[in-house]
Amino acid sequence: QVQLVESGGGLVQPGGSLRLSCEASGNIHSGYIMGWYRQAPGKQREFVASITGDGVISSADYVRFTISRDNAKNTVYLQMNSLKPEDTAVYLCNAKYTFYTHWGQGTQVTVSS
């Protein structure tokens, strides 16, 4: 089993930045693809970014969002810059390996003045 715990969310003004962290524990290894998704009220969950154990990145916004990973700490990060009100959502950490998928509980990000 894999446990994922997110942190770093909060309230930020438009144009601000936040860094989210997701610490994985349990049967985690570098073969897992780690990623971030988000879900706003009344909307479907959407992909934000992912990173493989070898550092291959996929992202919905390469300009504003940067994903990184520390395999030694079993932690994945999401640096978010130039935040907009439409980025407001619960951000969820995800870990995938073959047919295994794990989710964290999420951390709330609110972008508002």
SERO-4910 file (N, C-alpha, C, O; in steps of 0.05 Angstrom, whole numbers):
BEGIN
 pado doro    nc1    nc2    nc3   cac1   cac2   cac3    cc1    cc2    cc3    oc1    oc2    oc3
  Gln    A     17    -24      0      0      0      0     18     25      0     40     25     11
  Val    A      7     46    -12     21     72    -14      4     93     -1    -20     95     -7
  Gln    A     16    110     15      2    132     27     15    158     16     39    161     14
  Leu    A     -3    177     10      6    203     -1     -5    225     16    -29    225     22
  Val    A     12    243     25      4    265     42     13    292     29     36    297     26
  Glu    A     -7    308     22     -1    334      9      1    356     30    -11    354     52
  Ser    A     16    376     24     18    400     41     25    424     23     33    421      0
  Gly    A     23    448     35     31    472     21     10    489      9     15    510     -2
  Gly    A    -15    479     10    -37    495      0    -43    519     17    -32    522     39
  Gly    A    -60    536      8    -68    560     23    -81    581      6    -88    576    -17
  Leu    A    -83    604     18    -94    627      4    -72    645     -7    -53    652      8
  Val    A    -74    652    -32    -54    668    -45    -67    688    -63    -88    683    -74
  Gln    A    -55    712    -66    -66    732    -84    -60    726   -113    -41    712   -118
  Pro    A    -77    735   -131    -70    732   -159    -43    742   -166    -34    763   -157
  Gly    A    -28    726   -181     -1    732   -188     20    721   -169     44    722   -174
  Gly    A     10    709   -147     28    698   -127     37    670   -133     31    659   -155
  Ser    A     52    658   -115     64    632   -119     58    614    -95     55    624    -72
  Leu    A     58    589   -100     56    569    -79     72    545    -87     75    539   -111
  Arg    A     82    531    -67     97    505    -72     83    483    -57     82    484    -32
  Leu    A     72    464    -71     59    441    -59     79    419    -56     97    415    -73
  Ser    A     75    403    -35     92    379    -31     74    355    -27     51    357    -17
  Cys    A     84    332    -36     69    307    -32     90    286    -23    108    279    -38
  Glu    A     87    278      2    105    257     13     92    230     11     70    226     21
  Ala    A    106    212     -1     96    184     -4    109    166     16    133    169     22
  Ser    A     94    147     26    105    127     44     92    100     37     73     98     21
  Gly    A    104     79     49     94     52     43    110     40     21    134     43     19
  Asn    A     97     25      4    110     10    -17    114     27    -42    105     20    -64
  Ile    A    128     49    -38    134     68    -60    162     63    -71    180     56    -56
  His    A    165     67    -97    192     64   -109    193     82   -133    173     93   -141
  Ser    A    216     84   -145    220    103   -167    206     95   -193    205    110   -212
  Gly    A    195     71   -193    179     63   -216    152     76   -218    139     75   -239
  Tyr    A    144     88   -197    118    102   -197    120    128   -212    140    143   -209
  Ile    A    100    133   -228     96    160   -239     81    176   -218     59    168   -210
  Met    A     93    199   -210     80    216   -190     68    240   -205     80    251   -223
  Gly    A     45    248   -195     33    271   -209     14    287   -191      9    280   -168
  Trp    A      5    308   -203    -15    326   -190    -39    329   -208    -37    332   -232
  Tyr    A    -62    328   -195    -88    334   -208   -101    355   -191    -93    361   -169
  Arg    A   -122    367   -202   -137    386   -187   -167    383   -193   -175    375   -214
  Gln    A   -183    391   -173   -212    390   -177   -224    415   -164   -222    419   -140
  Ala    A   -237    430   -180   -252    454   -171   -281    446   -166   -291    427   -178
  Pro    A   -295    461   -149   -323    455   -143   -340    454   -169   -339    472   -185
  Gly    A   -354    432   -172   -372    429   -195   -358    422   -221   -371    421   -242
  Lys    A   -332    417   -220   -317    410   -244   -304    383   -242   -301    372   -220
  Gln    A   -297    372   -265   -284    346   -264   -255    349   -256   -243    371   -258
  Arg    A   -244    328   -246   -216    327   -238   -199    330   -264   -205    318   -284
  Glu    A   -179    346   -263   -162    350   -286   -132    347   -280   -123    352   -258
  Phe    A   -118    339   -300    -89    334   -298    -75    360   -296    -81    380   -310
  Val    A    -54    361   -278    -37    385   -276     -9    379   -287      1    393   -305
  Ala    A      3    359   -275     31    352   -283     38    325   -272     26    315   -253
  Ser    A     58    312   -285     68    287   -275     98    285   -280    109    299   -297
  Ile    A    111    266   -266    139    262   -270    146    233   -264    137    222   -244
  Thr    A    162    222   -282    171    194   -277    195    193   -258    206    214   -251
  Gly    A    202    170   -251    226    166   -234    251    176   -247    271    183   -234
  Asp    A    251    176   -274    275    185   -289    274    215   -295    292    225   -308
  Gly    A    252    228   -286    250    257   -290    236    266   -315    238    289   -323
  Val    A    222    248   -329    208    256   -352    182    269   -343    166    258   -328
  Ile    A    177    293   -354    155    310   -344    134    313   -365    139    317   -389
  Ser    A    109    313   -356     86    321   -372     72    342   -356     70    341   -331
  Ser    A     62    362   -370     49    384   -355     27    397   -372     28    398   -397
  Ala    A      6    406   -358    -15    421   -371     -7    450   -375    -19    464   -392
  Asp    A     13    460   -361     22    487   -363     52    488   -356     60    491   -333
  Tyr    A     68    486   -377     98    485   -372    108    513   -364    130    514   -353
  Val    A     94    534   -369    104    560   -363    100    567   -333    119    577   -320
  Arg    A     77    561   -322     71    570   -295     76    548   -274     81    555   -251
  Phe    A     73    523   -282     75    501   -262    100    484   -267    105    476   -290
  Thr    A    115    480   -246    139    463   -248    138    440   -228    135    444   -204
  Ile    A    139    416   -239    139    392   -221    167    382   -218    183    383   -237
  Ser    A    173    373   -194    200    361   -189    196    338   -169    175    335   -157
  Arg    A    218    324   -166    216    299   -150    242    293   -137    263    296   -148
  Asp    A    240    285   -112    264    277    -97    259    247    -89    245    242    -70
  Asn    A    271    229   -104    267    201   -100    277    192    -73    266    173    -60
  Ala    A    298    204    -63    310    197    -37    291    203    -14    290    190      6
  Lys    A    275    224    -18    255    232      2    227    223     -4    209    228     11
  Asn    A    224    209    -27    197    200    -35    178    223    -36    155    221    -27
  Thr    A    186    245    -46    170    270    -45    170    282    -73    190    283    -87
  Val    A    146    291    -81    143    306   -106    132    334   -100    117    337    -81
  Tyr    A    142    353   -115    135    381   -110    121    393   -135    125    384   -158
  Leu    A    105    413   -130     93    428   -151     96    458   -145     84    468   -127
  Gln    A    113    470   -160    117    499   -158     98    513   -176     98    508   -200
  Met    A     81    530   -165     61    544   -181     66    574   -180     66    585   -158
  Asn    A     69    586   -202     75    615   -204     52    628   -220     37    616   -234
  Ser    A     51    655   -217     32    671   -232      4    659   -229    -11    656   -249
  Leu    A     -4    654   -205    -29    640   -200    -53    658   -207    -52    683   -204
  Lys    A    -74    646   -217    -98    660   -225   -122    649   -209   -121    627   -198
  Pro    A   -143    665   -207   -166    656   -192   -177    629   -202   -187    613   -187
  Glu    A   -174    624   -228   -184    599   -239   -167    575   -232   -174    552   -238
  Asp    A   -144    580   -219   -128    558   -208   -138    548   -181   -129    528   -171
  Thr    A   -158    561   -170   -170    553   -145   -182    525   -147   -199    520   -165
  Ala    A   -173    507   -130   -182    479   -131   -169    464   -108   -152    474    -94
  Val    A   -179    440   -104   -165    421    -87   -144    407   -105   -151    396   -126
  Tyr    A   -119    407    -96    -98    395   -111    -91    368    -99    -85    366    -75
  Leu    A    -92    347   -115    -89    320   -106    -63    307   -117    -58    310   -141
  Cys    A    -49    294   -100    -25    279   -109    -34    251   -118    -52    239   -108
  Asn    A    -20    242   -138    -26    216   -150     -1    200   -155     20    211   -162
  Ala    A     -2    174   -151     20    156   -156     10    132   -172     -9    119   -165
  Lys    A     23    127   -195     14    106   -213     37     87   -219     60     96   -224
  Tyr    A     31     61   -218     51     41   -226     36     17   -237     21      5   -222
  Thr    A     40     11   -261     25    -10   -276     -5     -5   -271    -15     16   -279
  Phe    A    -19    -24   -258    -47    -20   -254    -54     -9   -226    -77     -9   -218
  Tyr    A    -33     -1   -211    -38     10   -185    -40     41   -187    -23     54   -200
  Thr    A    -60     52   -174    -63     81   -173    -71     88   -144    -89     77   -132
  His    A    -57    109   -134    -62    118   -107    -66    148   -107    -55    162   -123
  Trp    A    -83    157    -89    -90    185    -87    -86    195    -58    -90    181    -39
  Gly    A    -77    220    -56    -77    233    -30   -104    246    -25   -122    244    -41
  Gln    A   -105    258     -1   -131    271      7   -134    298     -6   -157    308     -8
  Gly    A   -112    311    -14   -114    336    -27   -107    360     -9   -109    358     16
  Thr    A   -100    382    -21    -94    406     -7   -108    429    -22   -106    431    -46
  Gln    A   -121    446     -7   -136    468    -19   -118    491    -27   -102    501    -12
  Val    A   -122    500    -52   -108    524    -62   -130    544    -69   -148    538    -86
  Thr    A   -129    567    -57   -148    588    -63   -133    613    -73   -116    624    -58
  Val    A   -140    622    -96   -127    646   -107   -148    668   -108   -168    667   -123
  Ser    A   -144    688    -91   -164    709    -88   -152    734    -76   -133    732    -60
  Ser    A   -162    756    -84   -153    781    -72   -171    789    -48   -166    810    -36
***
